[in-house]
Amino acid sequence: MPNILSLWLVFFQAGANPIPATDVSAADIEATLKQAIEQKIVDTPIRTVDAGGHNVGIGLVHRPKGTNLPGGVLHDVVTEVYHVLEGEGTLVTGGALIAPERRDDTATQVVTINGPGVSGKGIEGGMRRRIAKGDVVIIPAGTPHWFPEVQDDITYIVVRVDPRRVVTLK
């Protein structure tokens, strides 16, 4: 059984060089949203940082009303957490991708946003739900997901947990 002194030393050493916190201000988010709308960019990474053994990214996704995205996707190692800021849409998670195809490992989206994975032409099965302002959804790595319908312009923050550090730091 370890003594109190050795436990204190381990705790002290672990906290001796903490990784600095990273701020993403409301102004950063608003500027990113404005740019996304102007340039018709759906998914914009804001920051991706080394969080000590894994990377964590934060981005902004804006999908205009009526967007019916073809297919679905799953990420091999990156877990995503969505927090809806505005709007609503239909999200499908789980099930199986229809006509799955591996994404090119050198594609910009793979390298800078959400890592390697598979895209499809839709999802068979899965759980279909409407998400709206204030909702939070956790999508584990390997889980197919897809927005087949966007009822109202939807904007959400996405936090990406990258345990293998496959996404480039920003």
Backbone bond lengths (Angstrom), bond angles and torsions (degrees), N, CA, C in turn:
res aa  C-N    CA-C-N  psi(-1)  N-CA   C-N-CA  omega(-1)  CA-C   N-CA-C  phi
1 M - - - 1.442 - - 1.532 108.65 -
2 P 1.362 117.41 129.37 1.459 119.20 -177.91 1.527 110.46 -70.15
3 N 1.341 114.86 149.18 1.461 117.81 177.76 1.527 110.28 -86.19
4 I 1.320 116.45 167.05 1.465 122.60 -177.03 1.523 110.79 -59.67
5 L 1.317 118.62 -40.12 1.455 121.60 -178.60 1.526 110.99 -62.08
6 S 1.342 118.14 -44.39 1.467 119.76 -179.20 1.527 110.68 -66.86
7 L 1.331 118.08 -37.21 1.469 120.25 176.59 1.521 110.35 -64.47
8 W 1.353 117.15 -42.11 1.452 120.92 179.97 1.527 110.17 -63.39
9 L 1.349 117.23 -41.92 1.464 120.75 179.32 1.524 111.89 -62.82
10 V 1.333 117.01 -41.91 1.465 120.24 177.52 1.523 109.78 -62.13
11 F 1.326 117.41 -45.97 1.457 121.57 179.93 1.525 110.10 -62.32
12 F 1.331 116.88 -47.01 1.457 121.15 -178.33 1.530 111.18 -62.55
13 Q 1.327 117.53 -43.81 1.456 121.02 -179.14 1.521 110.92 -66.05
14 A 1.325 117.09 -39.19 1.463 120.07 179.99 1.520 110.76 -63.57
15 G 1.339 117.54 -35.22 1.455 121.33 -178.53 1.512 113.98 -93.48
16 A 1.343 118.00 0.98 1.455 121.19 -175.65 1.527 112.42 -67.56
17 N 1.313 117.76 -34.87 1.461 121.69 -179.45 1.526 109.51 -127.49
18 P 1.326 116.91 67.22 1.462 118.10 -178.11 1.523 111.37 -66.75
19 I 1.302 115.82 151.71 1.459 121.73 175.95 1.528 107.10 -76.28
20 P 1.323 117.64 133.88 1.464 118.62 -178.63 1.531 111.50 -66.25
21 A 1.311 115.12 149.43 1.459 121.51 175.78 1.524 109.14 -70.40
22 T 1.318 115.91 155.34 1.465 121.67 177.47 1.518 108.01 -118.80
23 D 1.311 116.29 128.40 1.462 121.54 178.87 1.517 110.18 -97.10
24 V 1.312 115.64 140.33 1.458 123.03 168.84 1.523 104.36 -126.00
25 S 1.314 115.44 105.85 1.459 120.26 -173.82 1.527 111.79 -78.89
26 A 1.318 114.63 161.92 1.463 120.31 174.55 1.527 109.78 -59.05
27 A 1.333 116.90 -35.60 1.471 120.77 177.89 1.530 110.84 -63.50
28 D 1.354 117.55 -40.25 1.472 121.16 176.50 1.528 110.37 -60.87
29 I 1.318 115.76 -43.86 1.471 120.54 -178.70 1.527 110.31 -65.75
30 E 1.336 117.72 -45.23 1.473 121.13 179.30 1.526 111.31 -62.69
31 A 1.324 117.26 -42.79 1.468 120.75 179.05 1.529 110.46 -63.91
32 T 1.325 116.36 -40.16 1.468 120.62 178.42 1.523 110.22 -64.40
33 L 1.333 117.32 -42.41 1.468 121.10 179.10 1.527 110.74 -63.32
34 K 1.315 116.76 -45.49 1.467 120.19 179.21 1.527 110.86 -58.22
35 Q 1.335 116.44 -46.41 1.461 121.06 179.17 1.530 110.82 -63.67
36 A 1.323 117.61 -42.18 1.467 121.36 -179.29 1.528 110.63 -61.12
37 I 1.326 116.81 -43.07 1.470 120.44 -179.80 1.523 110.25 -66.88
38 E 1.343 117.05 -46.35 1.465 121.06 -179.17 1.519 112.34 -61.72
39 Q 1.327 116.66 -42.27 1.461 121.20 -174.58 1.523 112.76 -96.84
40 K 1.327 116.81 2.53 1.463 122.74 -179.76 1.529 112.08 55.28
41 I 1.344 114.17 45.54 1.460 121.40 177.11 1.519 106.88 -96.92
42 V 1.310 117.51 130.32 1.457 120.75 -177.84 1.528 111.09 -82.16
43 D 1.310 118.78 -49.29 1.464 122.78 -170.50 1.526 109.36 -124.98
44 T 1.329 116.44 114.04 1.456 121.33 -175.73 1.521 110.65 -119.64
45 P 1.330 118.09 115.38 1.469 119.02 174.52 1.526 109.79 -70.61
46 I 1.337 116.40 136.35 1.461 120.58 177.84 1.530 109.24 -100.75
47 R 1.323 117.16 -51.64 1.460 122.51 177.81 1.526 109.26 -144.34
48 T 1.325 116.26 145.63 1.460 123.05 167.39 1.520 105.71 -135.68
49 V 1.331 115.65 122.77 1.460 119.93 -172.87 1.525 111.19 -127.06
50 D 1.331 114.69 156.98 1.459 122.39 171.79 1.523 106.34 -77.25
51 A 1.323 116.28 117.69 1.463 120.95 -177.68 1.528 110.97 -105.86
52 G 1.328 116.98 20.18 1.456 120.46 177.76 1.512 112.27 84.50
53 G 1.308 117.17 79.47 1.460 121.51 -179.78 1.515 113.55 97.95
54 H 1.319 117.21 -12.71 1.462 122.59 177.74 1.528 108.16 -157.39
55 N 1.315 116.84 161.16 1.459 121.43 175.13 1.523 108.48 -98.94
56 V 1.321 114.99 151.07 1.461 121.43 172.30 1.518 106.76 -131.11
57 G 1.322 115.33 128.95 1.454 120.55 178.44 1.511 110.65 -116.48
58 I 1.313 115.21 152.22 1.457 120.67 172.76 1.512 107.34 -130.19
59 G 1.316 114.95 134.57 1.444 120.26 -179.57 1.511 110.65 -141.04
60 L 1.306 114.59 176.68 1.452 121.44 178.68 1.517 107.74 -125.94
61 V 1.324 115.59 131.38 1.460 120.96 177.12 1.523 107.77 -116.66
62 H 1.338 115.46 132.19 1.468 121.33 176.58 1.529 107.70 -129.80
63 R 1.330 114.96 117.79 1.461 120.86 179.11 1.527 107.80 -117.10
64 P 1.344 118.23 117.98 1.465 120.43 -179.65 1.534 112.54 -68.01
65 K 1.327 115.11 153.05 1.459 122.52 176.95 1.524 109.79 -51.61
66 G 1.325 115.43 140.08 1.458 120.89 177.16 1.516 114.33 84.26
67 T 1.324 116.86 -3.65 1.460 119.76 179.00 1.519 109.17 -67.98
68 N 1.292 116.78 119.53 1.458 122.43 173.63 1.516 106.37 -115.18
69 L 1.301 114.73 94.86 1.453 119.13 -175.75 1.515 110.76 -72.40
70 P 1.314 116.85 134.18 1.459 118.60 176.11 1.521 109.80 -70.50
71 G 1.302 115.80 134.19 1.459 120.27 169.66 1.495 116.57 84.42
72 G 1.273 113.72 -156.70 1.446 124.04 179.05 1.508 106.27 -157.64
73 V 1.308 115.86 179.58 1.456 119.50 -177.46 1.520 108.90 -150.81
74 L 1.313 115.01 157.92 1.462 120.72 167.10 1.512 106.46 -139.68
75 H 1.335 115.28 147.09 1.461 121.70 179.84 1.520 107.65 -107.53
76 D 1.318 116.21 130.70 1.465 121.26 -175.71 1.529 113.20 -60.16
77 V 1.332 117.34 -45.23 1.464 119.72 -172.71 1.522 114.56 -127.47
78 V 1.306 118.69 -12.40 1.461 122.04 -175.28 1.532 110.39 -95.24
79 T 1.335 115.68 124.48 1.464 122.81 173.14 1.520 107.73 -91.41
80 E 1.332 117.11 140.71 1.458 121.38 179.56 1.525 110.45 -118.59
81 V 1.331 114.83 143.84 1.461 121.97 173.98 1.522 106.93 -123.98
82 Y 1.340 116.71 119.70 1.462 121.92 179.59 1.526 109.36 -99.59
83 H 1.340 116.65 134.99 1.459 122.15 170.97 1.527 106.75 -126.30
84 V 1.333 115.81 110.82 1.461 121.24 -174.87 1.526 109.72 -75.51
85 L 1.351 115.69 123.81 1.465 122.02 178.59 1.521 111.51 -91.56
86 E 1.326 116.92 -39.34 1.461 122.93 -177.74 1.518 109.65 -151.45
87 G 1.335 116.48 152.42 1.445 122.46 171.92 1.513 114.26 83.35
88 E 1.331 114.70 -168.52 1.454 120.36 179.77 1.520 111.02 -157.30
89 G 1.314 114.57 155.94 1.451 120.81 178.73 1.511 110.28 -160.61
90 T 1.321 114.76 168.79 1.458 121.13 176.67 1.518 107.91 -97.74
91 L 1.326 115.61 124.29 1.450 122.22 -179.67 1.519 108.72 -116.10
92 V 1.330 116.50 133.14 1.461 122.33 174.69 1.520 107.22 -112.21
93 T 1.336 116.77 131.85 1.460 121.38 175.62 1.512 109.37 -130.85
94 G 1.333 115.70 150.84 1.456 120.67 179.69 1.516 110.80 85.29
95 G 1.316 116.70 -162.13 1.457 120.80 -177.88 1.517 111.37 71.46
96 A 1.322 114.91 -152.71 1.467 120.69 -178.07 1.523 109.78 -133.40
97 L 1.331 115.79 139.44 1.460 120.26 176.67 1.524 110.47 -67.37
98 I 1.320 116.51 140.33 1.461 122.79 174.77 1.525 107.74 -88.72
99 A 1.318 116.93 130.73 1.465 123.42 -179.68 1.534 111.76 50.13
100 P 1.330 117.74 58.02 1.466 120.49 -177.25 1.532 112.53 -66.04
101 E 1.338 114.38 140.60 1.466 121.21 176.12 1.520 108.52 -136.39
102 R 1.325 115.87 132.71 1.460 121.59 178.40 1.517 109.05 -64.95
103 R 1.327 117.01 134.16 1.461 121.36 176.89 1.531 109.51 -78.39
104 D 1.329 116.08 148.16 1.467 122.09 178.92 1.525 108.91 -63.81
105 D 1.319 117.50 123.47 1.465 122.17 -177.04 1.530 113.67 -62.57
106 T 1.349 117.47 -15.68 1.464 119.59 179.70 1.532 112.30 -100.15
107 A 1.330 117.90 0.64 1.464 120.98 179.83 1.529 109.94 -62.80
108 T 1.321 116.23 145.09 1.465 121.67 -178.69 1.519 111.72 -53.43
109 Q 1.326 117.57 -45.29 1.467 120.55 -178.69 1.524 110.99 -61.13
110 V 1.311 117.41 -39.22 1.465 121.70 -179.74 1.529 110.45 -66.85
111 V 1.310 117.23 -46.10 1.463 122.50 -174.14 1.530 112.70 -75.90
112 T 1.345 117.74 -37.25 1.466 119.84 -172.04 1.525 115.06 -108.80
113 I 1.351 117.90 -10.97 1.462 117.53 -173.65 1.522 112.92 -121.36
114 N 1.347 118.50 -64.96 1.465 118.02 -170.28 1.520 116.09 -136.41
115 G 1.311 117.97 16.78 1.459 120.90 171.07 1.515 114.81 74.49
116 P 1.324 116.15 -179.67 1.462 121.28 -176.77 1.526 111.68 -66.02
117 G 1.313 113.80 152.45 1.462 118.14 -179.88 1.506 111.99 -179.84
118 V 1.319 114.83 -161.07 1.451 123.33 -174.42 1.526 108.89 -131.94
119 S 1.331 116.99 138.74 1.462 122.67 174.35 1.514 109.16 -111.08
120 G 1.319 116.51 156.25 1.459 121.08 178.63 1.514 111.41 -139.63
121 K 1.313 115.06 -176.96 1.466 121.50 179.63 1.526 111.58 -100.76
122 G 1.301 116.46 7.33 1.456 122.74 179.79 1.514 108.54 157.32
123 I 1.332 115.36 -173.87 1.459 121.22 178.48 1.519 109.00 -131.31
124 E 1.331 115.59 129.90 1.462 121.26 171.73 1.515 107.85 -92.82
125 G 1.327 115.62 133.66 1.455 119.00 -178.40 1.513 109.26 74.07
126 G 1.280 117.50 -149.46 1.452 121.60 -179.59 1.516 111.43 84.18
127 M 1.303 115.01 170.84 1.454 121.87 179.63 1.521 109.27 -101.57
128 R 1.305 115.58 123.76 1.470 122.50 -179.48 1.521 107.67 -100.83
129 R 1.334 116.75 129.55 1.450 120.22 178.88 1.522 109.93 -149.51
130 R 1.317 116.12 153.14 1.456 121.80 173.98 1.520 106.54 -92.75
131 I 1.352 116.36 130.08 1.459 119.93 175.05 1.523 108.07 -115.85
132 A 1.335 114.99 149.37 1.463 120.36 -175.30 1.523 109.53 -147.14
133 K 1.339 115.05 177.55 1.459 123.00 -177.73 1.519 111.56 -43.26
134 G 1.344 113.96 128.25 1.456 121.14 177.84 1.512 114.45 94.71
135 D 1.327 118.06 -19.51 1.462 120.96 -178.58 1.529 111.16 -72.44
136 V 1.322 115.11 149.22 1.461 122.64 176.36 1.524 107.45 -128.12
137 V 1.325 117.06 133.84 1.461 122.43 178.66 1.528 108.14 -130.06
138 I 1.327 116.53 132.02 1.466 122.18 175.95 1.523 107.21 -103.44
139 I 1.329 116.31 123.48 1.462 121.65 -179.31 1.531 107.92 -116.21
140 P 1.340 117.15 101.69 1.471 119.93 -178.03 1.536 111.86 -63.96
141 A 1.321 115.35 152.81 1.463 120.74 174.32 1.528 108.80 -52.24
142 G 1.325 116.48 139.73 1.459 121.37 178.73 1.519 114.11 88.10
143 T 1.331 118.49 -5.24 1.463 121.73 -179.85 1.528 109.99 -93.40
144 P 1.334 118.38 120.07 1.465 119.88 175.86 1.532 110.49 -61.65
145 H 1.333 116.17 144.09 1.459 120.96 175.64 1.519 110.17 -150.49
146 W 1.374 114.44 155.21 1.462 119.32 -171.34 1.523 109.59 -167.18
147 F 1.323 116.28 140.70 1.463 123.01 171.28 1.519 108.76 -103.15
148 P 1.343 119.50 92.18 1.456 119.54 178.95 1.528 112.86 -74.27
149 E 1.337 117.62 -20.83 1.467 121.32 -179.67 1.526 110.10 -144.94
150 V 1.335 114.41 139.83 1.461 120.52 173.04 1.526 106.05 -122.01
151 Q 1.348 116.30 107.70 1.455 121.82 -174.74 1.527 112.60 -75.22
152 D 1.331 116.73 -30.93 1.457 123.08 -179.32 1.518 105.95 -148.13
153 D 1.344 118.55 143.53 1.460 119.07 178.70 1.521 108.92 -38.14
154 I 1.324 116.65 125.93 1.462 119.91 -178.90 1.521 109.19 -117.58
155 T 1.315 114.83 133.12 1.459 122.01 177.50 1.514 107.24 -126.93
156 Y 1.318 116.06 128.83 1.456 118.71 178.02 1.519 111.39 -143.14
157 I 1.329 113.39 148.82 1.459 121.30 171.67 1.524 106.03 -81.22
158 V 1.317 116.54 138.64 1.459 120.38 174.40 1.526 108.24 -123.07
159 V 1.332 114.67 125.32 1.461 121.51 175.19 1.518 105.92 -102.31
160 R 1.327 116.21 127.95 1.466 120.85 -177.78 1.527 109.80 -116.10
161 V 1.315 115.44 122.58 1.458 122.20 178.49 1.524 107.46 -100.54
162 D 1.318 115.73 120.98 1.458 123.25 -170.53 1.538 109.23 -122.02
163 P 1.344 117.98 85.67 1.467 120.43 -174.06 1.529 114.38 -68.04
164 R 1.314 118.19 -20.68 1.474 120.23 -179.59 1.520 113.18 -102.01
165 R 1.330 116.01 3.26 1.469 122.18 178.10 1.528 112.35 56.99
166 V 1.316 116.75 47.44 1.460 120.69 -178.52 1.518 112.81 -87.53
167 V 1.326 117.55 -18.44 1.470 121.50 -179.98 1.533 108.98 -94.77
168 T 1.316 116.18 138.72 1.468 123.31 -179.20 1.524 110.98 -63.68
169 L 1.323 116.44 138.26 1.472 121.31 175.41 1.511 110.20 -67.13
170 K 1.327 115.30 147.65 1.474 120.34 178.62 1.505 109.40 -139.96
